[in-house]
Amino acid sequence: MEKKKKSRPVDRAWFDRRMAEKSLSLRGLAVLSNINPSNLSRVMRGLQPLRIEQAILISEALDAPVALVLEKIGTKLPTRLIPVVGVLDDGLHIDRRSQRPVTPPMQAFPDLPLNTVSVVCTDAVSPMRGWQFCFVEAQGVSADAVSRLCVVRLEDGDEMIRFVRPSLRIGRFDLLPLFTKRPYAEVEIAAATPVLHIRP
């Protein structure tokens, strides 16, 4: 007989308090976080994992740190060292030529692949300064990149972090910003790979 999958210990009382402070229902939080309400309900019962981009949107809606949201949702994050391959400016554009900062070991999802690398925001005026975005390098558009927060390389070689959405034109994509950064409409992309973890 198949074993029943064990649920994660979710601090539902904490989420209920934060939602009450923001006058949000679970459905309202789901809308702000771009999550199907039934899926968010499963997340809150510890039956479904929370993706990092969903955790970011929940943290914005509840005005709480991403790390705290992950902790309250029951995600245990062991520590490991993730190589840095580039830096980000405030517009979340990647520069692989600039000097890379030395980063300490970080708490990261235990199922991150061994070949995970990262880019770090070093822009002094950015509210994301110090944020470390983890991903696995890709040569093309990853099958699970669509509708995810991704590291994207355009055909001209420019790299950035954006949400990848299908465009109305076949073979092209709309790149939507995290926060209030610049969007791109109907662009051809050379590669896209999901952001797997973020250390704020």
N, C-alpha and C positions, 0 to 999 in steps of 0.2 A: 504494500500500500504506500502511495506517495506521501511523504512527510509534508505537513502543513508549513508553509513558509513563516518564519518567525517575524513578527512586526518590530519596528524600531521604537524605542521609547521617546515619544514626542511630548514636549511640554505644552500641551494644549491650553492650559490655563494662562500661560504667558501670551500665547497668540490671541486668546479671547480678550485679555486685558488690553493688548495693543490695538486690536481691532475696535474695541469699545472706545478707546481714546480718540481714534480717528473716525468714529461713527461709520464703521465699515461692517458689513455682513460678510460671511464667507464667500458668497457669490460676488459681492462688490470687490473683495480682494482678488478673486479669480479674474475678474474683468481687468483690473489694473495690472495684474501680473501676466496677462495673456495666457492663462491656463484654463483648460476646460474645468468647470466647477466640480464635476464628478471626479476628475483626476486630482484636483486640489483636496477634495474630501478624503480620497485615499491616501494622499501625502500626509494629511493631518492625523490620519489613523495609523500611520507608520507602515502602510502597506505598499507604498510606491515611492521610489527615490525622487529626489528633487534635483533638477539640472541646475548648473551654476547660473545660467542666465535667468532662470526663474527665481532663484534665490536673490539675485541682484534686484529684480523688479519688486519682489516682496519686501526687500529691505528698504527700497525707496518708498513704497506705499505705507510701510509701518514706521518709517523714519528710525531705522535701527541698523547697526552695522551688519554687513553680510556674514561675517564670522559668527555673530550672535544668532542670526537666523538659522544658520547651519547647525550650530550647537543645539538650539531649541528644537530643531526638527529631528535631532537624534543622529546626526552624521558625525562619526568619530574620525578625526583627521590626524593620522600619524605624521611625523616630521621626516622630511627628506630634502636633499639638495637638488634643485632644478637648474640646469645650465641656462645662462642668459645669452641669447643670440642677437639681440637688438634692443633699441630704445624707442620709446613713443613720445610724441609731442602732445600738446593739449587737444589737438584735433584727432588723436588716435591714429596718426600716420607713423609707420615704422621706418626707422633708419638703422640699417645693419652695419653702417660704416663708422658711426660714432663710437667713442670709448664706452664700454659697457660697465655698469656699476657692479661692484661685488655685493652679492646678496647672501644673507644668512640662510641656513636651512629653513624651509617653510613647512607649515602644516598643509597637507594636500590629501586629496581623495586617495584611499589605499589602492584603488584599481587603476590609477594613472599608469599608462604604459611606461616601460623602462626607457624608451627613446623620447620621452616628453622633454620639450625645451620651453623657453619663455622669453617674453619681451617685457621691459619695465618702463613705466612712465617716469621720465626724469625732468619734465618741464616744471620749472620752479613756480610758475603761476597757476598751474593746474590743480584743481581739487583732487585729481587722481594721482598726484605725485606719489611715487613709491609703489603704486599698484603693479603687481606682477601677473601677467596673463600667460597661462600655460596651454600648450598645444603640441600636436605632433606634426612635423613638416609633411606637406603633401605636394605631389607633382601636378595633380589635376584637381578637379572639383570632387571632393569627397562625397560619397553617396548620402551621408547623413548631415551634409552641410546646409541643405535648404531649410529655411525657417529657424536657423540657429545663429547664435552670435559666433562669428568666425574671424580667423585671420585670412584676409583676402589679398590675392595678388592680381592686379589688373594686367591687361595685355601689354601695357607700356612699362611694366615692371614695378609700378608703385604698389606699396603694400599698406594695408590699414586694417583696423578692426571695425567690422560692421555686421549688422544682421543681414543675412542673405535671403531674399524673397524672389520667387519667380516673377518675371516681367511678362507683360502682354505679348512681347515679341519673342518668338522661339529662339532659344540659345542665348538669351540675355537675362540679366538679373537686375533687380532694384536693391541697392545697398542702403539700409536704413541705419541711422545713427544710434549709438548708445548715448543717452542724455540728449544734449542739444547740438551735437556736431553735424557737419555737413552731410546730407544724403546724396546719393548718386542714383539716377534713373536710367534704366535700359542700357546697362553697360555689359560689355563682354569681359569675362574674367578668365584668367589663366589657371588659377588655383584657389581653392577655398577649403579650409579645414576648421572644424569646430574648436572654440575655446573650451577647454576641459575643466579649468579651475582658475580662480582669481584670488590672489592674496591682496587685500586692500592695505 
